[in-house]
């Protein structure tokens, strides 16, 4: 059986499973559609949360970032895992005790303001569409490589599958589909990691292989990798190049952004009791840790395999670089997608792969007869191409394809649902038509989800960056807009609607403006700006941390010069914070 046929079979079976679950768990009420009837078991919710959380950025792109960034890639591991602990401790139980459907609904009632609710919806939509762009790009990459279709065709297929189980099943369908998707993606991620760990180091567990000696040539994995990449002009794999302040603020933005992501927060509304919210958070962290502790080894092994495949001998020797005509099959197939490109700059028919941006290495490279780096590898293909580079069986490659699609679709569905709920529940029922029937609200939610899926497909076709980068920007937007008002809404009785609205808008607009200016996202670059012009040396991926501080400062200042919240709001805050057995105000 050919790889393409096997991949179609594995991916097709996974799609059949997802669609079957959607029909089995069709939403019959708005409670089912928004929060799965609040009947999800904590273990199942933990697994669904992990799938919702481990998006295409985690499955496809994070190990790619670590592979190319080395030590600097650790900010994603620290930020995303640390943020989940923050969410579990500070927000999840209190929001579940509030007992409603959505984050904007909490903000609207906590601050007694429809305006605050509408602003929260605006923030949520900006965050979610930025995030979903990365997921749909991941879907397009997998389809274009493994299923021999165009990116547009792959996006349409992915959109169709999400449409069925998100529109039909709502949160109820998405929850149980995500349980299945977690099983698919974690198996697909760990199986090739185990195979490659054994192949390179002789150790089965990737977490241990990361610090083990390699089988061929001796020496420890990371030490060997350091030697290989520095010979080609790259920075040491185990040494970071980012400034400390940038590392600090990227980690902060990712942590705080995690706690402000609406599609993750809403998962804790689906469990029966408040204590179940904490329990499911613990299970989710355990399930997430399986992938996140494997990712560093996957990144290092992938970089080693990629580099040694191209650099077949001692650097500088005439025949050390792989001849283009002798490139392996994986190289040829990924070339067809446009995600691996070769340009023979010196006309020798061999692939020179090195860091031509390193001025200290330029003279050395010139002495070898090299005229510039000739190989470009998209970071998002590393996990997907890794089994092919390592020569693993076709069934492993097909499994990875199914896992990549599962990771992208699971998060895309969660994001699209919160967008749908924001429009149908928060805007239509909460503000415009408060007397709308449940049947009409459910219909509006499904229509909203369908429209959101179409827009998500467009963003997947025209994404503003590679997957993990886009996702990191979404976290910054969440950190600067929603997290401060949710946190202050729970722990500050004095915070009022004027402060919340001003804080959200200021934090969001500052962060969004900074990102647009330096990344040229959505409306094109304004100027040729480089990192030397970053504010305090903080990159766009970390600017959400500054946006959060601005949000807090503006919200607190404005609230001090405006009237405090009404008595019923103070009572609401007390009810959320005080345990059920405690004294009620």
N, C-alpha and C positions, 0 to 999 in steps of 0.2 A: 504494500500500500504506500503510495507516494505521500510526502510530507503535506502537500496541499490537501489531499483527500482526508488524511488523518486529522489535520487541523479543522477542516470543515466538520468532520464527525464530532470531535471533542467540543468545539465551540457550539455546534448545533445542539448537541445534547444538553449543554449548560443553558442555552437559550430556552430549550423546551422545558427544562426544570423551572426556570424563572417565570415563564408564562403560565405554566401549570399551577405554580404557587399563587400567582395573581388571580387566577380564576377561582381557586379554592378559597382565597381570603378576600373576596370582593367586598368593598366597603358598602355597608347598608345605611350608614348614618354619618353625620358630620363628625361625631366622636370617633368612629372607626377611621374616617378619612384623615383627620388631623392628628390624633394621638392613639390610634389603634385600640380605642375603647378603654385605655388605661388598664389593660389586662395582661401585659407582656411579662413573662417571668424574668427575674433579674439576670439569670445566666444567658437566656436568649437575647435579652436587651443588651447585655455586655458584648455578646458576639456581634449583634447588629450594629452597635455603636462602633465597634472596632472596624467593621467593614465600611461603615459610613465615614469613619475617620481616616482609614488607610486608603486614600484616594490614589489616582494615577500618579500623583506626586510621590507618594510613599512607595508604591510598587514599581513604577516605571522609572521615575526621575531621581529619587533620592540617592540610590546607589550610584547612579550616573554622576551626580554632583560630587559624591564622596570620591568616586574614581578619578575625576579630573581635578577636584579641589584639594583632595587629601585632608589634612588636618582642618582646614577651613570649613569643610563640609560638616564638621561636628556641631556647628551652630544649629543645624536643622534637627539633629538628634536631640540636643539639649532643649531647644525651644519647644519642639512639638511634644516631647514626653513630659517635660516640666509643666507645660501649660495644661496638660490633662489633669495633673495632680491639683493644680490651682483651681480648675473648673470643679473637680470633685469635692474639694473642701469648702470653697467660698460661695459657689453659686447653685450647683445642682439640687441639693436638698431643699433649699429655700424656694427656688422656683417651682419645684414639685409641690411644695406645701401651698404655694399660691393657687395651684390647681386649675389653671386655665389652659388655653390651646397654644398660644404663640408668645414670642418675646415682645413684639409690639403691643400685644394686649396687656402684658404685665406693665410695660412702660406707660401706656395710656391710663390704666387704672391707678398705678402707683403715683403718677404725677397729676391725676385728675384732669387730663387734657387730651382732647382729640388731636390737637396740633402736635403734641409730643408723640402721639401714636403714629401720625402720618409721617413725621420726620424720621421716626424709627423704621417705618416701612421703606422710606427712601434709602436710608443707610443699608438696610437689609438687602434691598434689590441690587444696589451697587456692589456690595460685598459678594453676594451670591453669583451674580453674572460674571464678575471677575474670576471667581473661583471655578465656576462651571466651564469657562473657556478652556482651562487646563485639562479638565476631565475629557471633554469632547475631542481635544487634540490627541489625547492618549488613545482614544477609541480609533481615530483616523489613522494613527501610526500603526497600530496593531493590524487593522484591516488591510491597509495598503501593502504591508509586508507579507503577512501570512496567508491572506485569503485572496491574493491576486486580484484585488479590486482597487479602484481609485479611492483617494481620501474622501471625496464627495460621496461615493457609493457606500463606503464604510460608515460614514457619519449618518447617512440615511437609514442604514440597517440598525445602527445603535440607537438612533432616535426612535425608530419603530418599536424596538424591544422595550425601551424605557417608557414610551407612551402607553404600552399595554399594561405594564404592572404598576406604573405610577398613577395613571389616570383611572384605571379600573379599581385597583386595590387601595390607593391612597397610602396612608401611613401603615395601615394593617398589612397590605400587600407588600409594601416596601420592607417592613420589618422582617418578615419571614423570608423574603427573597434575599435580604442582606445576610441572614444567617447562613443560607446556602452559599452566597457569594463569598463570605468569609472562609468557609471550608475550602472552596475552590482556590481562592487567591493564596491562602497560607500554604496549602499543599503545593501549589504551583511555584511559590517562592522558595520554599525550603528544600524541595527535592533536588532541583539542579544545584543549589548551594552545597548540599551534602555531597553530591557526585563530584563537583569541581574541587571541593575541599579535600576529598580523598585523592583525587587525581594529582593535585599540586603538592599537598603536604602529607598525605597518608593518614590524616585525622578526619573523622567523619563529622564531628560537630564544628560548624563554621566559626562559632564563638571561640573555640579553642584553637582552631586552625589559624585564626587571625594572628595569634602570637606564637605559631609553631615554625619549624624549619621546613624548607621546601625539599622535595624528594630529589630533584635534579639540580646539581650544582652546589647543594648545601647552602647553609646560611639561613637566617630567619627571613620570613616572608617580607616584613616591612623593611628590613635592612637591604634585602635584595632589590626591592622596589625603589628605595631611595637611590641606590647606585645606578639603576637603569634610567630613571627619569632625569637625574642630574647630568648624566652623560649626554643627554639630549637637550640640555639647556633649560629644563624645567626646574622649578623650586623643589626642594626635598619634600617627599610625600608626607613625612611626619612633621613638617615645619610649616606653620601658617604664615600667610602674607598679609592678611587683613590686620588693620589696626585694632587695638584693644577696645577702643570706644565703639568701633563699628561692630565688632563681635558682641559686645555687651548689648547694644541696642537692637541688633538683629535677633539675638536670643530673647530679649525682653519683648519685642514686637510679636515674635512667634508664640511666646508663652501667653501673653495677655490676649493676643488675637485668638488663640485657641479657646480661651474662656469666654470670648465674645462671639464665637461663631454660632449663628442661629440654628443651623441644621444639626449641630452637635447638641446644643442646649435642649432642643425640642425632644430629643430622644429620652430625656429624663422625665418628660411629661407622660410617658407611655406606661410607666410601672404603677402597680396598685397603690403603694404606700410610700411615705417619705423615706423611711429607712431603706426601702428597696432601691431608691435613687443612689444612695451611697454604695450599696452592695453591688449594683450593676456597674457603677463606676470602677470598683475594684476589679470585677471580672474583665471589664473592657481593658483596663490597664495591663492585666495579665496577658490577654489575647494580643494586644498591640505589641507588648514586649517581645513576643516570639519573632516578629518581623524586624523590629527595630534593633534587636541585638544581633540579628543576622546580617543586616544591611552593611555595616563596616567591612565585614569579611567579603561580602559579594562585591563591593566596590573595589577593594584592593586586589582581589583575584581577577576581576574583569580587566583592570588596568594592566596587570602583569601579563595576562594572556594576550590582550590587544597589542601591547608594545612589543612583546617578544615574537608575535606573529609577523609584524612588519619589520622589526630590527632583528634580522636572522643571524647576525654575527657581530664582532667587535665594531663599535662606532668608528666611522672614518675609513674603514676598509672599502675598497672599490665594490666588492660584491656583498657587503654587509646588509644592504637594504633589499627588501623583497622586490623582485622584478614584477612589473605590473602585469605582464602576460601570464605570470605564474600565480596570480592572486587566487586565494581559495574561494570555494563556492559561496561561503557566507558573505564575502566581500562583494561578489558579483550581484547577489540577490538584494543586498541592501543598497547597492549603487542604483538599482532600478527604481528604488523609492525616492532617490535624491537626498537621502539622509546620510550617505557616505559619498564623498566626492574626491576625485583625484585630478590634479592639474600638474602636468609634467613641465615644471618651470625651467629645468636645465637640459631637457631633451635626452636624458640618459636611459629612459624607459624603466627607471627604478623609483620606488616610493620613498621619498625623504620625509620622515615624520619627526619634527622637532619644534622647539620653541623659537621661532624667528623673531618674536617680539622682545627677546632677551638681548640687549645690546652687548653684554659681556660675552655672549656666545656667538655673536654674528661673525667675528673675525675667524673664529675656529671653524664655523660652518663653511665659510667661504673657502678656507684652505682645503676642505674636503671636496670642493666643487659643487656645493649645494647653493641654489639660488633662491631659497625660501621654502617654507613648509608647503608640502604638496598634498597633504591629506587632511580632510575636514571630516570629523565624526560628530554627529549630533549627539548630545549628552543623553537624550531620551531613549536611545536605542540600546544602551549598555546592558540593561537587565534582559531585554528581549533577545539581543544578539549573543549574549554570553554563552548559552548552551551550544549554539552553532559554532562559535569560535573554539570552544573546548571539545567539539566533536562528539557531543552527547547524542543518544538515540533520538529518532524523530518523535517518539511519543512524549519525550520530555519537552521538546521544542513546542509541540502542539499544546501541551499542558500549560506552558508559560504564556502562550497566546491567550488561552482561555482565562488565565489568572489576571493578565493585564486588562482584559476587557471587563472582567468581574470587578476589579478595583475601580476602574473608571466609571462604570455604570452605577455601582452602589452609591458612590458619593454624588454623582450627577442626579440620581433619583431623589436623594435627600435634599439637595439644594433646590431642585425644581419644586419639590413639595412645599418648602417653606416660602418660596416665591408665590406659589399658588395660594397658600393659606394667608399670606400677607394681603393679597389682592382681594380674595373672596371674603375672608373672615374679618380682617382688620379694616379694610377700606370700605367694602360694600356693606357688610353687616354692622361693623363697628361705627362707621361714620356716615355713610350715604343712605343706606336703607336698613335701619335698625329693626324693622318689623318683617324683614324678608323671611320667607318660610325656610325650614331646614332643607326641603327638597330642592328649592331654587338655589340655596346657598351651596349645596353639594354639587349641583350642576355648574354653578359659576366657578367653583373650585376646579372641576375637571376641565372646563374650557380654559381657565387661566393656566393650568398645568400644560395643556396642549400648546398654547401660544408660547409659553416659556421654553418648551422643548424646541420649537422652531428657532427661536432666538439663540438658544444654546448651540444648536447646530451651526448657525451662521458664525458664532464666535469660535467654534471649534475649527471652522474652515479658515478663519482669519484671526488666529490667536495673537495676543500681544506679547509673545515671548515663549520660551520653552516651559514645559509643564511646571516644574517646581518653582521657577521664578514667578510665574503668574500666581501660583498659589501663595507664595510668600507675600506678594503684594496684597492679596485678599486678606491675609492675616493682619497686615499693617492697617488696613482700612477698618477691620473689626476692632483692633486694639484702640484706634483713635476715636471711634464713634460710639459703639454699643457698650463695650465693657465698662467704662467709667460710670455711665448712667445706671447700668444694672447693679453694679457694686454699691454705688451711693444710694440707689433706691432701696437696697436691702439693709444697709448699715448706717445710713444717715437720715434721721427723722427730719432734720432741718432742710434738706435739699428739696427745692421746689421746681415747678414746671418751667419757669423762666430760665433757671440755671441749667436744667437738663437740656432744654432746646438749644440754648446758646452753646453749651458745651459740645453737643453732638454735631451741630453744624460747623462750628469752628474747627474741631478736631478732624472731621471728615474732609472739609474743603482744603485745609492746610495740607493734609497727607495726600489727597488726590492731586492737588496742584503740584506738589513736589514730585510726585511720581510721573505725572504728565510731562512736566518740564524736563526731567532728566532721562526718562525712558522713551519719550515720544509716543506714549500709548494713546490709542483711540484717535487723536487728532493730528498726529505727526510731530516730529521734533521742532522745537522753536529755534534751537541753535546747537552748535557743536560744543556741547558741554562735556567735560571730563570730570573724573573723580576729584581733581584738585578743587573743584567748585562746590563740592558737597558741603552742606551745613555741618560744621564741627567735624567734618570727615565721615559723616554718617551716610551710608548708601540708601537708595530708595527702598531696599528690602528691610532696612531697620528704622526708617523714618517714622513708622507707626508708633514707636516708643515716644518720640518727641510729641507727636500728635496726641497721644494719650495724656501726657503731662499738660499740654495746652488745654485739652478738654477738661481735666480736673481743675486747673487754675481758673479758667473762665467760668465753669459751672459754680464753683465755690464762691467766687467773687460776686457774680450776678445774684446768687441766692442770698448773699448777705445784705444786698441793697434792695431787695424786693420782699414782699410779704411772704411769710412762711406758709407751708401747706395747710389745708383745712384739717379739722379734727378727725374726720373720717379717714383721711390719708394717714395721719399719725397712728390711728388705731390699726390700719391695715399693716403698716410696717411692724408694729408690735406683734400682731398675730403671726406674721411670717417668721419673725426672729425668735419668739418665745416658744419653748416646747409645749406640746399640748397639755401636759400636766402642770405647766407653770401658771402663774397668776396672769390673767388677761386684763388689759387696761379697762 
